[in-house]
Amino acid sequence: MRWHRLRFRGEDGQVTVFVAIAMLGLIAVVGLVADGGRVFAERRDLQNVADAAALAGAMQIDVDAYRASGEVVLDEGATREAAVEYLQDERDVEYAVQVSQASVEVAVSLQASTTFLKLIGIDGVGISASSSSSPRHGISEAGE
């Protein structure tokens, strides 16, 4: 028994260093899974916001132009106003809205915060989404 103690005397504490390094790696993996899942969910929600704002804008048809020519075009002022009004209800979202007579394009971005990854210096992740929409009208055959 005495021989066994003498043989491993110089290796005291090495397991502690290994466990500390392994725990750091484990925290990083758990952080990546937990915070990564949250970032993907926020990205999906941000895409939904962009889609909804673009659709809200695309419903603003210029009625006077339609009555005069029968052509469906967007009322650019009302389109921008509807999209921006929708986006202003969202917290911490930066946005850009571009409007033409044929379509509305919405780009949104957000800084998603992290929880576990803050331990290794990653405080947040930038995410963005974009969507475009145009007015739909008339009846079309399937496949067109």
C-alpha beads as a LAMMPS data file, in Angstrom:
LAMMPS data file: protein, C-alpha beads

144 atoms
143 bonds

1 atom types
1 bond types

-500.0 500.0 xlo xhi
-500.0 500.0 ylo yhi
-500.0 500.0 zlo zhi

Masses

1 110.0

Atoms # bond

1 1 1 0.000 0.000 0.000
2 1 1 2.857 2.359 0.814
3 1 1 4.427 1.727 -2.612
4 1 1 1.128 2.812 -4.308
5 1 1 1.102 6.176 -2.472
6 1 1 4.712 6.925 -3.358
7 1 1 4.195 6.160 -7.041
8 1 1 1.371 8.729 -7.561
9 1 1 2.534 11.418 -5.152
10 1 1 3.647 13.852 -7.929
11 1 1 0.282 13.712 -9.709
12 1 1 -1.925 15.197 -6.979
13 1 1 -4.409 17.786 -8.362
14 1 1 -4.107 16.889 -12.036
15 1 1 -7.659 15.575 -12.147
16 1 1 -8.883 18.904 -10.782
17 1 1 -7.362 20.767 -13.717
18 1 1 -8.849 18.288 -16.190
19 1 1 -12.319 18.577 -14.597
20 1 1 -12.130 22.389 -14.655
21 1 1 -11.288 22.393 -18.367
22 1 1 -13.992 19.821 -19.112
23 1 1 -16.576 21.910 -17.205
24 1 1 -15.689 24.967 -19.295
25 1 1 -16.282 22.956 -22.450
26 1 1 -19.553 21.593 -21.072
27 1 1 -20.788 25.093 -20.191
28 1 1 -19.914 26.268 -23.708
29 1 1 -21.871 23.386 -25.286
30 1 1 -24.884 23.906 -22.996
31 1 1 -24.741 27.627 -23.776
32 1 1 -24.604 26.993 -27.481
33 1 1 -27.609 24.682 -27.327
34 1 1 -29.725 26.859 -25.020
35 1 1 -28.825 30.242 -26.464
36 1 1 -28.734 28.881 -30.023
37 1 1 -32.280 27.614 -29.626
38 1 1 -33.383 30.988 -28.321
39 1 1 -31.678 32.824 -31.195
40 1 1 -33.338 30.541 -33.773
41 1 1 -36.736 31.155 -32.138
42 1 1 -36.169 34.918 -32.147
43 1 1 -35.079 34.727 -35.797
44 1 1 -38.328 32.927 -36.663
45 1 1 -40.358 35.540 -34.770
46 1 1 -38.442 38.335 -36.497
47 1 1 -39.218 36.786 -39.897
48 1 1 -42.894 36.689 -38.930
49 1 1 -42.737 40.396 -38.051
50 1 1 -41.155 41.234 -41.418
51 1 1 -43.732 39.152 -43.293
52 1 1 -46.663 40.703 -41.436
53 1 1 -45.405 44.266 -41.936
54 1 1 -44.905 43.660 -45.665
55 1 1 -48.401 42.176 -45.956
56 1 1 -49.909 45.089 -44.025
57 1 1 -48.280 47.469 -46.467
58 1 1 -49.266 45.462 -49.548
59 1 1 -52.938 45.827 -48.680
60 1 1 -52.806 49.598 -49.225
61 1 1 -53.963 49.830 -52.831
62 1 1 -54.231 53.170 -54.620
63 1 1 -57.986 53.215 -55.208
64 1 1 -57.934 56.326 -57.439
65 1 1 -55.376 54.767 -59.801
66 1 1 -57.413 51.571 -59.915
67 1 1 -60.614 53.442 -60.769
68 1 1 -58.878 55.509 -63.446
69 1 1 -56.910 52.752 -65.178
70 1 1 -57.999 49.411 -63.741
71 1 1 -54.382 48.777 -62.756
72 1 1 -53.655 47.631 -59.203
73 1 1 -50.799 49.652 -57.707
74 1 1 -49.833 50.508 -54.181
75 1 1 -50.510 53.848 -52.546
76 1 1 -46.876 54.484 -51.590
77 1 1 -47.605 56.798 -48.649
78 1 1 -50.273 54.571 -47.102
79 1 1 -48.142 51.491 -47.731
80 1 1 -45.147 52.940 -45.887
81 1 1 -47.378 54.191 -43.071
82 1 1 -49.058 50.793 -42.572
83 1 1 -45.762 48.889 -42.544
84 1 1 -44.038 51.347 -40.199
85 1 1 -47.051 51.421 -37.868
86 1 1 -46.865 47.646 -37.578
87 1 1 -43.104 47.700 -36.957
88 1 1 -43.247 50.438 -34.306
89 1 1 -45.121 48.085 -31.987
90 1 1 -42.103 45.748 -31.889
91 1 1 -39.489 46.262 -29.186
92 1 1 -35.840 46.941 -30.031
93 1 1 -36.333 46.213 -33.733
94 1 1 -34.486 48.316 -36.279
95 1 1 -36.221 48.446 -39.633
96 1 1 -36.128 49.803 -43.156
97 1 1 -39.119 49.994 -45.482
98 1 1 -38.836 50.508 -49.245
99 1 1 -41.971 51.062 -51.271
100 1 1 -42.700 51.191 -54.994
101 1 1 -45.986 51.070 -56.825
102 1 1 -45.529 47.332 -57.364
103 1 1 -44.176 46.078 -54.024
104 1 1 -43.105 46.785 -50.476
105 1 1 -39.843 45.486 -48.997
106 1 1 -39.244 45.308 -45.252
107 1 1 -35.895 44.598 -43.598
108 1 1 -35.679 44.155 -39.835
109 1 1 -32.812 43.462 -37.441
110 1 1 -32.407 42.852 -33.746
111 1 1 -29.662 42.152 -31.223
112 1 1 -30.657 38.882 -29.504
113 1 1 -29.256 38.600 -25.994
114 1 1 -27.596 35.476 -24.639
115 1 1 -27.515 33.939 -21.173
116 1 1 -24.993 31.112 -20.952
117 1 1 -22.699 32.401 -23.675
118 1 1 -22.101 35.594 -21.671
119 1 1 -19.808 33.450 -19.551
120 1 1 -17.422 33.123 -22.488
121 1 1 -17.799 36.720 -23.675
122 1 1 -20.651 36.523 -26.200
123 1 1 -23.233 39.068 -24.987
124 1 1 -25.526 38.990 -27.998
125 1 1 -26.058 37.863 -31.557
126 1 1 -27.277 40.082 -34.389
127 1 1 -30.174 38.602 -36.345
128 1 1 -32.033 39.956 -39.343
129 1 1 -34.884 39.094 -41.661
130 1 1 -36.492 40.576 -44.739
131 1 1 -39.683 40.188 -46.676
132 1 1 -41.339 41.642 -49.731
133 1 1 -44.916 41.621 -50.817
134 1 1 -47.004 42.921 -53.666
135 1 1 -50.730 43.450 -54.025
136 1 1 -52.705 40.387 -55.037
137 1 1 -55.780 40.767 -57.138
138 1 1 -58.097 38.882 -59.417
139 1 1 -58.604 35.187 -59.866
140 1 1 -55.912 33.089 -61.452
141 1 1 -55.815 29.493 -62.584
142 1 1 -53.792 27.008 -60.599
143 1 1 -50.216 26.826 -61.791
144 1 1 -49.951 30.440 -62.924

Bonds

1 1 1 2
2 1 2 3
3 1 3 4
4 1 4 5
5 1 5 6
6 1 6 7
7 1 7 8
8 1 8 9
9 1 9 10
10 1 10 11
11 1 11 12
12 1 12 13
13 1 13 14
14 1 14 15
15 1 15 16
16 1 16 17
17 1 17 18
18 1 18 19
19 1 19 20
20 1 20 21
21 1 21 22
22 1 22 23
23 1 23 24
24 1 24 25
25 1 25 26
26 1 26 27
27 1 27 28
28 1 28 29
29 1 29 30
30 1 30 31
31 1 31 32
32 1 32 33
33 1 33 34
34 1 34 35
35 1 35 36
36 1 36 37
37 1 37 38
38 1 38 39
39 1 39 40
40 1 40 41
41 1 41 42
42 1 42 43
43 1 43 44
44 1 44 45
45 1 45 46
46 1 46 47
47 1 47 48
48 1 48 49
49 1 49 50
50 1 50 51
51 1 51 52
52 1 52 53
53 1 53 54
54 1 54 55
55 1 55 56
56 1 56 57
57 1 57 58
58 1 58 59
59 1 59 60
60 1 60 61
61 1 61 62
62 1 62 63
63 1 63 64
64 1 64 65
65 1 65 66
66 1 66 67
67 1 67 68
68 1 68 69
69 1 69 70
70 1 70 71
71 1 71 72
72 1 72 73
73 1 73 74
74 1 74 75
75 1 75 76
76 1 76 77
77 1 77 78
78 1 78 79
79 1 79 80
80 1 80 81
81 1 81 82
82 1 82 83
83 1 83 84
84 1 84 85
85 1 85 86
86 1 86 87
87 1 87 88
88 1 88 89
89 1 89 90
90 1 90 91
91 1 91 92
92 1 92 93
93 1 93 94
94 1 94 95
95 1 95 96
96 1 96 97
97 1 97 98
98 1 98 99
99 1 99 100
100 1 100 101
101 1 101 102
102 1 102 103
103 1 103 104
104 1 104 105
105 1 105 106
106 1 106 107
107 1 107 108
108 1 108 109
109 1 109 110
110 1 110 111
111 1 111 112
112 1 112 113
113 1 113 114
114 1 114 115
115 1 115 116
116 1 116 117
117 1 117 118
118 1 118 119
119 1 119 120
120 1 120 121
121 1 121 122
122 1 122 123
123 1 123 124
124 1 124 125
125 1 125 126
126 1 126 127
127 1 127 128
128 1 128 129
129 1 129 130
130 1 130 131
131 1 131 132
132 1 132 133
133 1 133 134
134 1 134 135
135 1 135 136
136 1 136 137
137 1 137 138
138 1 138 139
139 1 139 140
140 1 140 141
141 1 141 142
142 1 142 143
143 1 143 144
